[in-house]
Amino acid sequence: MNSRPQSITFNSQGLNLAGTLFLPEAAGTSPVPAVVAGAGWGGTKDRGLVQYGTRLAASGFAVLTIDYRGYGESEGDPNRLYPLEHTADLRSAVAFLRGREEIDASRVAVLGVLTSAAAALQAASEDLGIRAVVGFFPFGDGERWMRGLRRNWEWIEFRHRLEADRISRSTSGVTALFDPNEILIRDPEGVEREERSRAASEARRDWKLGLDSADAILAFRPEDHVHRIPPRGVMLVAVEDDTLMPFEEVQRLYAKLSDPKRILVLRGIRHHDIYEPERLTSIMNDVANFLREAMA
């Protein structure tokens, strides 16, 4: 079954956002279930999400991969990463799909990676029309995650920088811009992969984040709201020896969820190893099976 990608535009809180809609062949005969997919940490629909869209479309799902506000081809400030804004963009994308005649409006799910996975869980806690959630390496508490990436003295120094920026913003209205890797401490594997990929390196070179985004991430706690998701299903994907999103963080979030829930724990690999084609195909087959059951 081959997907037929279409470029689309939808609106979220007054901003025009870009997306790519992958439709399975079955979409021409009857309404099909659908998934909205969002990338993590500065990713875009064309860099990181295509492999999700094509695989799920091959399993019979329509998939809308989106550029969050400020990223890729979407309108908005490129120097922001506010999880609550991503939550709103996911909900707008879900609403857009519900209005498409090819889509079964009663069977729309959300899928997110890393920061987007946390936003996807928050979106489902707010929108009862979201039938299921799939989260790759989500965090439940932004402050706990950010602190866990740093040694104690680094955390203290980071807090001081944030406080200085808050004071400056209160008078100037302007936040300091930094290399995003100073907010999310990248694991050596991620740095190595980025250096090997010219496209990734070029995309990251000019990307800056304001420290106000760090504040927004620190304040984001989807684990406080996931109790509102059941009886809709949630599937989490985690890497046991993950150096970017600690396995313990995903476990703590999973413990906050009620049934029906599922966790897929990948062992013996590194965070970015999931994108090896055969492995990702196997993972996405599991995701497709979960979604069929959750949205039956």
SULNORZI-V448099 format. One record per residue. SS is DSSP state (alpha for helix, beta for strand, coil for the rest). BURIAL is I if it has 9 or more other C-alpha atoms within 8 Angstrom, else O. Layout:
BEGIN
SS;BURIAL  SS;BURIAL
END
This chain:
BEGIN
coil;O  coil;O  coil;I  coil;I  coil;O  beta;O  beta;O  beta;O  beta;O  beta;I  beta;I  beta;I  coil;O  coil;O  beta;I  beta;I  beta;I  beta;I  beta;I  beta;I  beta;I  beta;I  coil;I  coil;I  alpha;I  alpha;I  alpha;I  alpha;O  coil;O  coil;O  coil;I  beta;I  beta;I  beta;I  beta;I  beta;I  beta;I  beta;I  coil;I  coil;I  coil;O  coil;O  coil;I  beta;I  coil;I  coil;O  beta;O  beta;I  coil;I  alpha;I  alpha;O  alpha;I  alpha;I  alpha;I  alpha;I  alpha;I  alpha;I  alpha;I  coil;I  coil;I  coil;I  beta;I  beta;I  beta;I  beta;I  beta;I  coil;I  coil;I  coil;I  coil;I  coil;I  coil;I  coil;O  coil;I  coil;I  coil;O  coil;O  coil;I  coil;I  coil;I  coil;I  coil;I  alpha;I  alpha;I  alpha;I  alpha;I  alpha;I  alpha;I  alpha;I  alpha;I  alpha;I  alpha;I  alpha;I  alpha;I  alpha;O  alpha;I  alpha;I  alpha;I  coil;O  coil;O  coil;O  coil;I  beta;I  beta;I  beta;I  beta;O  beta;I  beta;I  beta;I  beta;I  beta;I  beta;I  beta;I  coil;I  alpha;I  alpha;I  alpha;I  alpha;I  alpha;I  alpha;I  alpha;I  alpha;I  alpha;I  alpha;I  alpha;I  alpha;O  coil;O  coil;O  coil;O  beta;I  beta;I  beta;I  beta;I  beta;I  beta;I  beta;I  coil;I  coil;I  coil;I  coil;I  coil;I  alpha;I  alpha;I  alpha;O  alpha;I  alpha;I  alpha;I  alpha;O  coil;I  coil;I  coil;O  alpha;O  alpha;O  alpha;O  alpha;I  alpha;O  alpha;O  alpha;O  alpha;O  alpha;O  alpha;O  alpha;I  alpha;O  alpha;O  alpha;I  alpha;I  alpha;O  alpha;I  alpha;I  alpha;O  alpha;O  alpha;O  coil;O  coil;O  coil;I  coil;O  beta;I  beta;I  beta;I  alpha;I  alpha;O  alpha;O  coil;I  coil;O  coil;I  coil;O  coil;O  alpha;O  alpha;O  alpha;I  alpha;I  alpha;O  alpha;O  alpha;I  alpha;I  alpha;O  coil;O  alpha;O  alpha;O  alpha;I  alpha;I  alpha;O  alpha;O  alpha;O  alpha;O  coil;O  coil;I  beta;I  beta;I  beta;I  alpha;I  alpha;I  alpha;I  alpha;I  alpha;I  alpha;I  alpha;I  alpha;I  coil;I  coil;I  coil;I  alpha;I  alpha;I  alpha;O  coil;I  alpha;I  alpha;I  alpha;O  coil;I  coil;I  coil;O  coil;I  beta;I  beta;I  beta;I  beta;I  beta;I  beta;I  beta;I  coil;I  coil;I  coil;I  coil;O  coil;I  coil;I  coil;I  alpha;I  alpha;O  alpha;I  alpha;I  alpha;O  alpha;I  alpha;I  alpha;I  alpha;O  alpha;I  coil;I  coil;O  coil;O  coil;I  beta;I  beta;O  beta;I  beta;O  beta;O  beta;I  coil;O  coil;O  coil;I  coil;I  alpha;I  alpha;O  alpha;O  alpha;I  alpha;O  coil;O  alpha;O  alpha;O  alpha;I  alpha;I  alpha;I  alpha;O  alpha;O  alpha;I  alpha;I  alpha;O  alpha;I  alpha;I  alpha;O  alpha;I  alpha;I  alpha;O  alpha;O  alpha;I  coil;I  coil;O
END
